[in-house]
Amino acid sequence: MMIRKRLVIPFLCCAFHLLMLLGCSSTPIVKESLPSIVRAHKELTFYRGGSDEKDTGIQVREGDIYSILPSLNHLMGLIRYRIGSEEISMTASFHNQVDSSGTLYLAYTLWPYYSTVTHFSVDVIVWEKEDWSQISDFLGQLKEKDPTYDSVIDAHREARSRKQIFLAEAEASRSIQETKKKLEEL
């Protein structure tokens, strides 16, 4: 009996840590099968007590669109980014457009905010072009692979909204061109 009682607490601790690791470190993005719409992908891990800024190693150009997908969705508003030698860092959102060219850096200070979070990962995706139909489709595929990954769910929802705007703009542009053509014929 005494042996069983001694093993229960370590077993529960191990099970808890295993569940935490599984919840904080998995990503639905399979690096070997990225579609052509993805120009670059990098997964970074932030640890409590580690450096609060990480070099992604990704070079971005002015006008590029990129997405940030943290494994812990509720930390999204605390992630900051900067490009190149900029001194100012900005709060990241799921989809961002680059204002200048350079290396993309991400920052997050874990300790003052969440003492229970020992680490979390962030996926950074730089898109080849601003094609919200393809971006939305890819994020939809990721959502199907892991329907519990909150960041992918929210990023997909946002990309779908942008896709609808993108399609509405294209339709309005076609209508304007048709109207101009009809006016010229008169």
C-alpha positions as CSV (number, residue, x, y, z in Angstrom):
1,M,0.0,0.0,0.0
2,M,2.7,2.4,0.9
3,I,4.4,2.0,-2.5
4,R,1.2,2.9,-4.3
5,K,0.8,6.1,-2.3
6,R,4.4,7.1,-3.1
7,L,3.9,6.6,-6.8
8,V,0.6,8.4,-7.2
9,I,2.0,12.0,-6.7
10,P,5.0,11.6,-9.1
11,F,2.7,9.9,-11.6
12,L,0.2,12.8,-11.5
13,C,3.0,15.3,-11.8
14,C,4.4,13.6,-14.9
15,A,0.9,13.3,-16.4
16,F,0.2,17.0,-15.8
17,H,3.6,18.0,-17.4
18,L,3.0,15.7,-20.4
19,L,-0.5,17.3,-21.0
20,M,1.1,20.8,-20.8
21,L,3.8,19.9,-23.3
22,L,1.3,18.4,-25.7
23,G,-1.0,21.5,-25.5
24,C,1.7,24.1,-25.8
25,S,4.1,22.7,-28.5
26,S,2.1,21.1,-31.3
27,T,1.5,22.8,-34.5
28,P,-0.7,21.6,-37.4
29,I,1.7,23.0,-40.0
30,V,3.6,20.3,-41.8
31,K,6.7,21.8,-43.1
32,E,7.3,19.3,-45.9
33,S,4.1,20.0,-47.8
34,L,3.7,23.8,-47.8
35,P,1.8,25.2,-50.8
36,S,3.2,27.7,-53.2
37,I,1.4,30.6,-51.5
38,V,3.7,30.1,-48.5
39,R,7.1,31.8,-49.2
40,A,8.6,31.2,-45.8
41,H,7.6,29.5,-42.5
42,K,9.4,29.4,-39.2
43,E,8.3,28.0,-35.8
44,L,9.8,29.8,-32.7
45,T,9.6,28.8,-29.1
46,F,9.6,31.3,-26.3
47,Y,10.6,30.2,-22.8
48,R,10.0,31.9,-19.5
49,G,13.2,33.6,-18.4
50,G,14.8,33.5,-21.9
51,S,15.4,36.2,-24.4
52,D,12.4,38.4,-25.0
53,E,13.3,39.0,-28.6
54,K,14.0,36.4,-31.3
55,D,15.4,36.7,-34.8
56,T,13.1,34.7,-37.0
57,G,15.7,34.5,-39.8
58,I,13.0,35.5,-42.3
59,Q,13.7,38.4,-44.6
60,V,10.6,40.4,-45.5
61,R,10.1,43.1,-48.1
62,E,7.9,46.2,-47.9
63,G,4.3,45.2,-48.8
64,D,4.7,41.5,-47.8
65,I,1.8,39.9,-45.9
66,Y,2.7,37.6,-43.0
67,S,0.7,35.7,-40.3
68,I,1.6,35.0,-36.7
69,L,0.0,32.0,-35.0
70,P,0.8,31.5,-31.3
71,S,0.1,28.1,-29.8
72,L,-1.6,29.9,-26.9
73,N,-4.1,32.2,-28.5
74,H,-4.8,34.3,-25.4
75,L,-1.2,35.6,-25.6
76,M,-1.6,37.0,-29.1
77,G,-2.0,40.6,-27.9
78,L,1.3,40.4,-26.0
79,I,3.4,39.4,-29.0
80,R,5.3,42.3,-30.5
81,Y,7.3,42.5,-33.8
82,R,9.8,44.8,-35.4
83,I,11.4,44.8,-38.9
84,G,15.2,45.2,-39.4
85,S,16.8,48.0,-37.4
86,E,13.6,49.7,-36.4
87,E,13.6,50.8,-32.8
88,I,9.9,50.6,-32.3
89,S,8.1,47.3,-31.9
90,M,4.5,46.9,-32.8
91,T,1.8,44.7,-31.3
92,A,1.2,41.8,-33.8
93,S,-2.1,40.6,-35.1
94,F,-2.9,37.4,-37.0
95,H,-2.2,39.0,-40.4
96,N,0.2,41.9,-40.8
97,Q,1.6,43.9,-43.7
98,V,5.2,44.9,-43.7
99,D,6.0,48.7,-43.9
100,S,9.7,48.3,-44.5
101,S,12.3,45.7,-45.6
102,G,14.5,43.7,-43.3
103,T,14.7,40.8,-40.9
104,L,11.5,40.0,-38.9
105,Y,11.9,39.9,-35.1
106,L,9.3,38.7,-32.6
107,A,9.3,39.6,-28.9
108,Y,7.5,38.5,-25.8
109,T,8.2,38.8,-22.1
110,L,6.6,35.8,-20.4
111,W,7.5,36.3,-16.7
112,P,5.5,39.3,-15.7
113,Y,2.3,38.2,-17.3
114,Y,1.8,34.4,-16.9
115,S,3.8,32.6,-14.3
116,T,2.1,29.3,-15.2
117,V,3.3,29.5,-18.8
118,T,6.7,28.0,-19.1
119,H,6.9,28.1,-22.9
120,F,4.8,28.5,-26.0
121,S,5.5,28.3,-29.8
122,V,4.7,30.8,-32.5
123,D,4.3,29.9,-36.2
124,V,5.3,32.7,-38.6
125,I,4.1,32.4,-42.2
126,V,5.2,34.9,-44.9
127,W,2.8,34.7,-47.9
128,E,4.1,34.8,-51.5
129,K,1.4,37.3,-52.4
130,E,-1.7,38.9,-51.0
131,D,-4.2,36.3,-52.3
132,W,-6.8,35.9,-49.6
133,S,-8.5,33.1,-51.4
134,Q,-5.4,30.9,-51.2
135,I,-4.5,32.1,-47.7
136,S,-8.0,31.3,-46.5
137,D,-7.9,27.9,-48.2
138,F,-4.6,27.0,-46.6
139,L,-5.7,28.1,-43.1
140,G,-8.9,26.1,-43.6
141,Q,-6.9,23.0,-44.3
142,L,-4.9,23.6,-41.1
143,K,-8.1,24.0,-39.2
144,E,-9.3,20.7,-40.5
145,K,-6.1,19.0,-39.4
146,D,-6.5,20.4,-35.8
147,P,-9.9,21.9,-35.1
148,T,-8.8,22.8,-31.6
149,Y,-5.9,25.1,-32.5
150,D,-7.5,28.4,-31.6
151,S,-5.0,30.7,-33.4
152,V,-5.6,28.9,-36.7
153,I,-9.4,29.1,-36.2
154,D,-9.2,32.8,-35.5
155,A,-6.7,33.5,-38.3
156,H,-8.9,31.5,-40.7
157,R,-12.0,33.5,-39.7
158,E,-10.1,36.7,-40.3
159,A,-8.7,35.5,-43.7
160,R,-12.2,34.4,-44.8
161,S,-13.4,38.0,-44.0
162,R,-10.5,39.5,-46.0
163,K,-11.3,37.0,-48.8
164,Q,-14.9,38.2,-49.0
165,I,-13.6,41.8,-49.1
166,F,-11.1,40.9,-51.8
167,L,-13.8,39.2,-53.9
168,A,-16.2,42.1,-53.4
169,E,-13.4,44.6,-54.5
170,A,-12.7,42.5,-57.6
171,E,-16.5,42.4,-58.5
172,A,-16.8,46.1,-58.0
173,S,-13.8,46.8,-60.2
174,R,-15.3,44.6,-62.9
175,S,-18.6,46.4,-62.6
176,I,-16.9,49.8,-62.9
177,Q,-15.0,48.7,-66.0
178,E,-18.2,47.4,-67.6
179,T,-20.0,50.7,-66.8
180,K,-17.1,52.7,-68.2
181,K,-17.2,50.6,-71.4
182,K,-21.0,51.1,-71.8
183,L,-20.7,54.9,-71.2
184,E,-18.0,55.1,-73.9
185,E,-20.3,53.3,-76.3
186,L,-23.0,55.9,-75.8
